[in-house]
């Protein structure tokens, strides 16, 4: 059962960088909350700041001011190592460029986050997830031996294998053709439904955003529209 | 455990190939060179002890009655004794003055005697000495005495059977003790023959061999028991020329191996740099997936340590195979059984592996610590590794390894300073040279334009490449230049026609006849030098017997000496104090001038301005010291402690001394010579010269081989370097090909780019090598500095060719693969 408890809370978040032309505001005074089990799309044109927002929400990047509360902890005040520990416990990722390690097989790529978080039975668990994404027969293949769609399926298996509370997806189908992208999206939403995972995805595709319960639109670093925290639906 | 699993995965994924290869080759080359050098060195030292026929020799003028032999036995040493003297042998009416050597069983302790059953027949090695009642003769003595092997001769009061011809004795050249052909007899026959009387001029040599420590204890035990005229001799004292050659060879080999270590280190650093660059994304992903810095570092350092251990084991094994293979391949050339390699190569290999890990491989890998997890979203973040601090660690590592290896701070610091200078100058120069105005785009219209634009676009990484290419080439060229000057020096020191016979007591009237004889036998003398026998009686008015601050031993120098004269300073002499005389003959009423050999002057406290008085055939001669000279005893030409101004010795009776070269096959001609010139003393040093030439040939072969190994090492660095720079080039070229650039265009542009880099690196390497060779020649090897014209065309040319070839080889496969496969593989 999904609950309506707040998992992620953003308060007055700003991000500025200094350039030769002066200070550039990438994110301006953003505030919103995301509840456990929600599926949220962050949408906006290129350069609107959506990937920067995702990076800060996931604890990969620093904010200039404001706070991001994940699981009751303000990650903006944590050190890099503390944020890494938090990510290991609660966060999963799917990237546009897949980010599989070229030296590891599909199975080993999926085992990696389980091993890093000290989990047991990494091999069996990874194998199950690869079977779930339809790659049970290709567990020994290296990323270079897999197609783009297959690589993203491995990335999905890796993201779900560590049983995260929240999954951040950065343009997950941006590098794939429409048909393969649609299949990956189906798989991602299906797996999301099967697990108790909050999904935050960055996209500029309205069709993909429409599959989420909620959309936050960004332009020039500001939230211009938020479809509001939808009532979590029963799976 | 996770480190081990990680290592296995990385290994299977092919990420560790170049790094492992570099580490393995570093350890293999260093332990191989070290093992080879060590064995060769020990072998040559052992071999050169043949010159003494022992490890140590006590040379004395009397027979010691104390129990030296029992004491040597107690220390675990082998021992033997030689008694050397001159005597006459008789066969009927024929008689000859001979140099007798009476030996005890066990002689020689080092090396071997070679004998033949008939004079000039094929010789063989024997472990025996003549049996009591028998003697072995120099081959030509059979003809001189008119006997065959098995014939009888008289020596002293006893008759002996002349059983064998003595072809070679290991210590044949240990000083010219006694003239005349050799007779070897058993020491047990001395008493019966009654040839050694009280007062006879006899030299005793007590031979010892065994462990160094035991030899030192023996020396200590002997010290209070022997008189101060007895001399404890090592190879250094007995054979200064050989000792000098050995020392230079050893320093060269150490230097070459140190350069090998340095090159191997650079190869490891380059491979580790590429490895770490290829892991930027991996680390970012791991951090994004929740690995903290400590965990990432534990994983990578654990991985490296494991890798080093594996590489060390493989490298040591290969190193062992390398040195065994070299020894096996060279066994004929080396001419002796090399001693076992011992543990040193293993220790050297292990320490090299550890230092390579700590100084060269760890710093680039440690820089992964700074890769932020954000890189998973923004690839441009965390792009540059800390090259500066890596270079500092690398230089510290090189310095430590060189110091440890060559045991010389001066050398380590000099090489380090040279490297830092070269790195700084090259980086600055190359980045400026390659700047040449920013070109728009790729200039993809022609191969040359494309190459120049690429050189300019990547000028910083190119400067780094030129530095490491340049360093590798500098090492190669330096060693090549040093090897050439070392071999030239050795060749000059003892050319094939080095005089191997000395003539003494030649009267002036005999000179034309002797010269004619030599000409008849296709040889000529090295010139005739006048000689007058004299006693030094006074120095600055003080009688020689009362000289203060001069030991008993040195006072012996005032005994009979040979004086000579010369108009001009002999070729291999050098005046180090005072001045050589400008005027011709000594003028009437003026005091004659004398030039002294440096060591002799020092031993008797003689200086420029000292006045010496000699007794020449009961007539006084006074001369003033006007110059001090050094001279080359290794030249095998007659040399003199005292050279006087021409005319000073005119009133005194004189004889002449000369030397000449006679090939082995002409040896029987000496019999005619001895019969025709009865009064002339002939000293044969051909065996000693031949032995010295053999050792020099062995050492030269070793130097050549080690040079080849180091050049291989330098080529490894070049290949590692080219590979390390490939990724960016390949990516650009794959894109170019995707956009329609032909393979030919890309191949040509790559060739031009690499050739230009090689040209530049070669030029800088030639300059660096010229400078470092000068320092090493003057400070380390004590050679005359020389300029090497050939370095300047060779450096750039070889640089361009080698680097273009290595670059082409590395790019060939990828240029021929579909562009998409290349882009995916990166």
Interface residues (C-beta under 8 A of the other chain):
Chain A: X51 X54 X55 X58 X60 X61 X80 X81 X84 X85 X86 X87 X88 X89 X91 X93 X95 X97 X99 X101 X102 X103 X104 X105 X108 X112 X113 X115 X116 X117 X142 X144 X158 X162 X170
Chain B: X2 X5 X9 X10 X12 X13 X14 X15 X281 X282 X284 X285 X286 X287 X288 X289 X290 X291 X292 X293 X294 X295 X372 X373 X374 X376 X377 X378 X379 X824 X825
